[in-house]
Amino acid sequence: MKIAVFSDTHGRYKGMLRAIEEYSPDQIIHLGDGADDTAYIESRFPRIPVIGVSGNCDIDSVKPEIKTVTLGGMKMFLTHGHRYAVRYGKLDTLLYAADCNEACFAMFGHTHRPFFDQVEGIFVLNPGTAGAGKSNTYARLELGPKGEVSCEIVPIPSAES
């Protein structure tokens, strides 16, 4: 299963559109600060399921702040991260929340800094910012049928190009 993971588009979604067209994922995840962008993605790519959570800049969003989903047989804890002190480089609260939800993935945004690693047995992923930074990135996450996990943080074109 191919999953494109985005965060922090902040209304600058053109690079994200090109990334989706290029990667052709089976699933799209958006980790907040771009709730309106996810609605546009859903209309533009109606055959690709989109899961999104709201971020601290998604005022009046109807999307939840956290979501737990199972994809490719793996349970994932999704959040923007602003309620979990991730901006300060601390992952303890995020890892605890993922563990309490029996998730093997904890995905977040908010910091605009891409990160992927396995910490205390939980895969931790931040795809970076997909539209609001000097260096825009997203994650190409691939889940194999036997529990294999592959993740690559990939640069995407800026919204201006």
C-alpha positions as CSV (number, residue, x, y, z in Angstrom):
1,M,0.0,0.0,0.0
2,K,1.3,3.4,-1.0
3,I,0.5,6.3,1.3
4,A,1.3,10.0,0.6
5,V,1.6,11.8,3.9
6,F,1.4,15.7,4.0
7,S,1.2,18.4,6.6
8,D,1.2,22.1,6.9
9,T,0.2,23.2,3.4
10,H,-1.4,26.4,4.8
11,G,-3.4,26.9,1.6
12,R,-0.4,26.4,-0.7
13,Y,-1.4,23.0,-2.2
14,K,-0.1,23.1,-5.8
15,G,3.1,21.2,-5.0
16,M,1.0,18.7,-3.1
17,L,-1.2,18.2,-6.2
18,R,1.9,17.5,-8.3
19,A,3.3,15.1,-5.8
20,I,0.0,13.1,-5.7
21,E,0.0,13.0,-9.5
22,E,3.6,11.8,-9.6
23,Y,3.4,9.2,-6.8
24,S,-0.1,7.9,-7.5
25,P,-0.8,6.8,-3.9
26,D,-3.5,4.4,-2.7
27,Q,-4.2,6.6,0.3
28,I,-3.5,10.3,1.3
29,I,-3.1,11.5,4.8
30,H,-3.0,15.2,5.8
31,L,-1.8,16.0,9.3
32,G,-3.3,19.5,9.7
33,D,-2.9,23.2,9.0
34,G,-4.6,22.7,5.7
35,A,-8.1,21.3,6.4
36,D,-9.5,23.3,3.4
37,D,-6.7,21.8,1.3
38,T,-7.8,18.3,2.0
39,A,-11.3,19.1,0.8
40,Y,-9.8,20.3,-2.5
41,I,-7.7,17.1,-2.7
42,E,-10.8,15.0,-2.2
43,S,-12.6,16.7,-5.0
44,R,-9.5,16.6,-7.3
45,F,-8.7,12.9,-6.7
46,P,-12.1,11.3,-5.9
47,R,-10.8,7.8,-6.2
48,I,-8.0,8.2,-3.6
49,P,-9.2,8.1,0.0
50,V,-8.1,11.1,2.1
51,I,-7.8,11.1,5.9
52,G,-7.2,14.4,7.6
53,V,-6.9,15.9,11.1
54,S,-7.1,19.6,12.0
55,G,-4.2,21.7,13.2
56,N,-3.8,24.8,15.3
57,C,-4.4,27.0,12.3
58,D,-7.5,25.2,11.0
59,I,-10.0,27.5,12.7
60,D,-13.6,26.2,12.8
61,S,-12.5,22.9,11.1
62,V,-14.9,20.0,11.4
63,K,-12.0,17.5,11.2
64,P,-11.0,15.9,14.5
65,E,-7.7,16.9,16.2
66,I,-6.7,13.2,16.5
67,K,-7.7,10.1,14.6
68,T,-6.7,6.5,14.9
69,V,-6.9,4.4,11.7
70,T,-5.8,1.0,10.5
71,L,-4.1,0.9,7.1
72,G,-2.3,-2.1,5.6
73,G,-3.0,-3.9,8.9
74,M,-1.2,-1.3,11.0
75,K,-2.8,1.0,13.5
76,M,-1.8,4.6,13.2
77,F,-2.3,7.5,15.6
78,L,-2.7,10.8,13.6
79,T,-2.5,14.3,15.0
80,H,-1.2,17.7,14.1
81,G,1.0,17.6,17.2
82,H,0.4,21.0,18.8
83,R,-1.3,19.4,21.8
84,Y,1.6,17.1,22.4
85,A,4.6,19.5,22.8
86,V,6.3,18.3,19.6
87,R,7.5,21.8,18.7
88,Y,9.9,21.5,21.6
89,G,11.5,18.3,20.4
90,K,9.8,16.1,23.0
91,L,8.0,13.0,21.8
92,D,7.1,11.5,25.1
93,T,3.5,12.7,25.2
94,L,3.0,11.8,21.5
95,L,4.5,8.3,22.1
96,Y,2.3,7.8,25.2
97,A,-0.8,8.7,23.2
98,A,0.1,6.4,20.4
99,D,0.8,3.6,22.9
100,C,-2.4,4.1,24.7
101,N,-4.2,3.8,21.4
102,E,-2.2,0.6,20.6
103,A,-0.8,2.2,17.5
104,C,2.4,1.2,15.9
105,F,2.6,4.6,14.1
106,A,2.5,8.1,15.5
107,M,2.2,10.7,12.7
108,F,2.3,14.5,13.3
109,G,3.1,17.8,11.7
110,H,3.3,21.3,13.2
111,T,7.1,21.6,13.4
112,H,7.6,21.9,9.6
113,R,10.6,19.6,10.1
114,P,10.6,16.2,8.5
115,F,11.4,13.2,10.6
116,F,11.1,9.4,10.4
117,D,12.4,6.9,12.9
118,Q,11.4,4.1,15.1
119,V,11.3,5.2,18.8
120,E,10.5,2.8,21.6
121,G,8.9,0.4,19.1
122,I,6.7,3.0,17.5
123,F,7.3,4.4,14.0
124,V,7.3,8.2,14.3
125,L,6.7,10.3,11.1
126,N,6.5,14.0,10.4
127,P,6.5,14.7,6.7
128,G,7.6,18.3,7.1
129,T,5.7,21.2,5.5
130,A,4.2,20.6,2.0
131,G,3.7,24.3,1.2
132,A,4.8,26.7,3.9
133,G,8.5,26.5,4.0
134,K,11.7,27.1,2.0
135,S,12.1,23.3,1.6
136,N,8.7,21.6,1.0
137,T,8.5,17.9,1.6
138,Y,6.2,15.0,2.0
139,A,6.5,11.3,3.0
140,R,6.1,8.3,0.7
141,L,5.1,5.6,3.1
142,E,4.8,2.0,1.8
143,L,3.3,-0.8,3.8
144,G,4.0,-4.4,2.6
145,P,1.6,-7.4,2.9
146,K,3.8,-9.0,5.6
147,G,4.3,-5.9,7.8
148,E,7.2,-4.3,5.9
149,V,7.5,-0.6,6.3
150,S,9.4,1.7,4.0
151,C,9.4,5.5,4.3
152,E,11.1,8.2,2.3
153,I,10.9,12.0,2.9
154,V,10.7,13.5,-0.6
155,P,11.1,17.1,-1.7
156,I,8.1,18.5,-3.6
157,P,7.9,21.4,-6.0
158,S,7.2,24.8,-4.4
159,A,3.8,26.3,-4.8
160,E,5.3,28.9,-7.1
161,S,6.8,26.5,-9.7
